[in-house]
Amino acid sequence: MTAASTPAVVREPDGGPVKSGPSRGVLARAAAGPKTAYLLYVAGKLGGAAVSLLAVLVTSFFLFRIIPGDPVKAMTRHRPVSPEQMAALRRQFGLDSPLWQQFTDYCGKALTGDLGVSYQFHAPVSQLIAERFPATLLLTGVAVVIYSALGLWLGTRSAWRHGQLGDKLNTGVALTLWSVPSFWLGLLLIIVFSVGMGPIPGLFPTGGMESGSETGFAHVLDVAHHMVLPVLTLVAVGYAQTLLVMRSSLLDEMGSDYLTTARAKGLRDALVRRKHAVPNALLPTVTMVFINLGHVAAGSILVESVFSWPGLGGLFYQAIPVPDLPLIQGLFVVFAGAMILMNLLADLLYPLLDPRVGR
């Protein structure tokens, strides 16, 4: 055997060779009992989430300082302001401090829940987020529940009837809608169903969350009326992704031996699909569903802006032109933190769906 083909042998401190194989973390979990293995798995995921959140804090500070523009000049535009007043505003906002000091102050306050004070609204960022969050939760929460359930159901049926007319129709519509920008679809729905086009009258409001004059149950109906078009926009784009992922995952399971065995035992086709195929195809879809739940906090910046929905997405859109750095940074941390939390919950749920995970 030549020297080039001779594998290098790594040795322990006592001189013994180390054999290649699973990582020490995997071996440690395998050697421990099921409870200890799961606790080690959870500890690893919690550590990863903490590191990700720290990275978000660092990124949120430096990323938005690349945005061109001067917040003080933007807020004093078209106003007679002296250089002394400009300097006083910079001092008030902490913009005259060195960058490293701004960063340490920001991280220290953020870790205690203080996200700063908005430049343009002159209110605590956490207060602004708390005021706008219910509107975002209502809009995107309803949309996520609808398109996740619809996508799972249609994706399962399309995969189980692979190649048939229904599968081709569902897949074609899903691919089309997935390719459509959400803001363009929203504008199209406003033109057709709000402004009216041809024989179609204007049926829904062009934007906003409420008319402002109704109370009681009439107010609930008014809000629901305003929600129809933005929810329809989010569902049309969102269900397509869920359908395609679920369909692909289930198709990977279709040729498995355990499904053949289940059919050989005489189980009905619907029972084979529901009890055996779908649970094993859920892991990729569960990840995506939890990511979609993370979007409940983030909302949809484009859709909320198009429909003038008073949520977090619209607030983020308002903060960018200034740029309102504390508000942008605070919203970015909330958005990213929601995604990290949902991914963590998905990871913790995996062992319940597949016992092999975390062992």
ChimeraX attribute file (.defattr): number of C-alpha atoms within 10 A of each C-alpha:
attribute: neighborCount
match mode: 1-to-1
recipient: residues
	/A:1	5
	/A:2	5
	/A:3	7
	/A:4	7
	/A:5	7
	/A:6	8
	/A:7	7
	/A:8	8
	/A:9	11
	/A:10	12
	/A:11	11
	/A:12	9
	/A:13	7
	/A:14	6
	/A:15	8
	/A:16	10
	/A:17	11
	/A:18	10
	/A:19	9
	/A:20	8
	/A:21	8
	/A:22	9
	/A:23	8
	/A:24	9
	/A:25	13
	/A:26	15
	/A:27	13
	/A:28	15
	/A:29	19
	/A:30	14
	/A:31	12
	/A:32	13
	/A:33	12
	/A:34	14
	/A:35	12
	/A:36	16
	/A:37	21
	/A:38	19
	/A:39	14
	/A:40	19
	/A:41	20
	/A:42	16
	/A:43	12
	/A:44	12
	/A:45	17
	/A:46	17
	/A:47	11
	/A:48	14
	/A:49	17
	/A:50	14
	/A:51	11
	/A:52	14
	/A:53	17
	/A:54	16
	/A:55	11
	/A:56	19
	/A:57	21
	/A:58	14
	/A:59	14
	/A:60	20
	/A:61	22
	/A:62	13
	/A:63	10
	/A:64	17
	/A:65	14
	/A:66	8
	/A:67	13
	/A:68	10
	/A:69	13
	/A:70	14
	/A:71	20
	/A:72	21
	/A:73	15
	/A:74	14
	/A:75	14
	/A:76	13
	/A:77	10
	/A:78	8
	/A:79	8
	/A:80	8
	/A:81	11
	/A:82	9
	/A:83	9
	/A:84	9
	/A:85	13
	/A:86	14
	/A:87	14
	/A:88	14
	/A:89	18
	/A:90	16
	/A:91	12
	/A:92	11
	/A:93	18
	/A:94	14
	/A:95	15
	/A:96	13
	/A:97	12
	/A:98	9
	/A:99	14
	/A:100	9
	/A:101	11
	/A:102	14
	/A:103	15
	/A:104	11
	/A:105	13
	/A:106	19
	/A:107	18
	/A:108	12
	/A:109	12
	/A:110	16
	/A:111	11
	/A:112	8
	/A:113	11
	/A:114	15
	/A:115	23
	/A:116	20
	/A:117	20
	/A:118	21
	/A:119	22
	/A:120	17
	/A:121	12
	/A:122	9
	/A:123	13
	/A:124	16
	/A:125	22
	/A:126	18
	/A:127	13
	/A:128	20
	/A:129	18
	/A:130	12
	/A:131	13
	/A:132	17
	/A:133	19
	/A:134	15
	/A:135	18
	/A:136	23
	/A:137	19
	/A:138	16
	/A:139	23
	/A:140	26
	/A:141	20
	/A:142	16
	/A:143	24
	/A:144	23
	/A:145	15
	/A:146	17
	/A:147	25
	/A:148	24
	/A:149	15
	/A:150	18
	/A:151	24
	/A:152	24
	/A:153	15
	/A:154	22
	/A:155	29
	/A:156	27
	/A:157	19
	/A:158	26
	/A:159	24
	/A:160	19
	/A:161	14
	/A:162	15
	/A:163	11
	/A:164	11
	/A:165	11
	/A:166	15
	/A:167	19
	/A:168	14
	/A:169	12
	/A:170	18
	/A:171	20
	/A:172	13
	/A:173	12
	/A:174	22
	/A:175	15
	/A:176	13
	/A:177	20
	/A:178	17
	/A:179	10
	/A:180	12
	/A:181	13
	/A:182	22
	/A:183	20
	/A:184	14
	/A:185	21
	/A:186	22
	/A:187	17
	/A:188	13
	/A:189	19
	/A:190	23
	/A:191	14
	/A:192	17
	/A:193	17
	/A:194	19
	/A:195	15
	/A:196	15
	/A:197	12
	/A:198	6
	/A:199	7
	/A:200	11
	/A:201	12
	/A:202	15
	/A:203	13
	/A:204	18
	/A:205	20
	/A:206	20
	/A:207	20
	/A:208	17
	/A:209	20
	/A:210	18
	/A:211	13
	/A:212	10
	/A:213	8
	/A:214	13
	/A:215	10
	/A:216	7
	/A:217	9
	/A:218	11
	/A:219	15
	/A:220	12
	/A:221	14
	/A:222	18
	/A:223	18
	/A:224	15
	/A:225	16
	/A:226	20
	/A:227	23
	/A:228	14
	/A:229	24
	/A:230	28
	/A:231	22
	/A:232	17
	/A:233	22
	/A:234	24
	/A:235	23
	/A:236	21
	/A:237	21
	/A:238	23
	/A:239	25
	/A:240	27
	/A:241	22
	/A:242	26
	/A:243	28
	/A:244	24
	/A:245	20
	/A:246	27
	/A:247	26
	/A:248	17
	/A:249	21
	/A:250	24
	/A:251	20
	/A:252	13
	/A:253	17
	/A:254	18
	/A:255	10
	/A:256	11
	/A:257	10
	/A:258	14
	/A:259	18
	/A:260	12
	/A:261	12
	/A:262	17
	/A:263	14
	/A:264	9
	/A:265	9
	/A:266	9
	/A:267	13
	/A:268	10
	/A:269	12
	/A:270	11
	/A:271	12
	/A:272	18
	/A:273	19
	/A:274	11
	/A:275	11
	/A:276	15
	/A:277	23
	/A:278	18
	/A:279	13
	/A:280	15
	/A:281	22
	/A:282	19
	/A:283	19
	/A:284	14
	/A:285	22
	/A:286	20
	/A:287	19
	/A:288	20
	/A:289	22
	/A:290	23
	/A:291	19
	/A:292	25
	/A:293	23
	/A:294	24
	/A:295	21
	/A:296	24
	/A:297	24
	/A:298	26
	/A:299	26
	/A:300	24
	/A:301	17
	/A:302	17
	/A:303	24
	/A:304	26
	/A:305	22
	/A:306	21
	/A:307	22
	/A:308	16
	/A:309	25
	/A:310	19
	/A:311	29
	/A:312	30
	/A:313	24
	/A:314	22
	/A:315	20
	/A:316	22
	/A:317	14
	/A:318	16
	/A:319	20
	/A:320	15
	/A:321	14
	/A:322	18
	/A:323	22
	/A:324	23
	/A:325	23
	/A:326	22
	/A:327	28
	/A:328	23
	/A:329	27
	/A:330	25
	/A:331	25
	/A:332	20
	/A:333	23
	/A:334	19
	/A:335	20
	/A:336	20
	/A:337	22
	/A:338	20
	/A:339	21
	/A:340	21
	/A:341	19
	/A:342	21
	/A:343	23
	/A:344	18
	/A:345	16
	/A:346	18
	/A:347	21
	/A:348	18
	/A:349	15
	/A:350	17
	/A:351	15
	/A:352	11
	/A:353	15
	/A:354	13
	/A:355	11
	/A:356	9
	/A:357	15
	/A:358	22
	/A:359	20
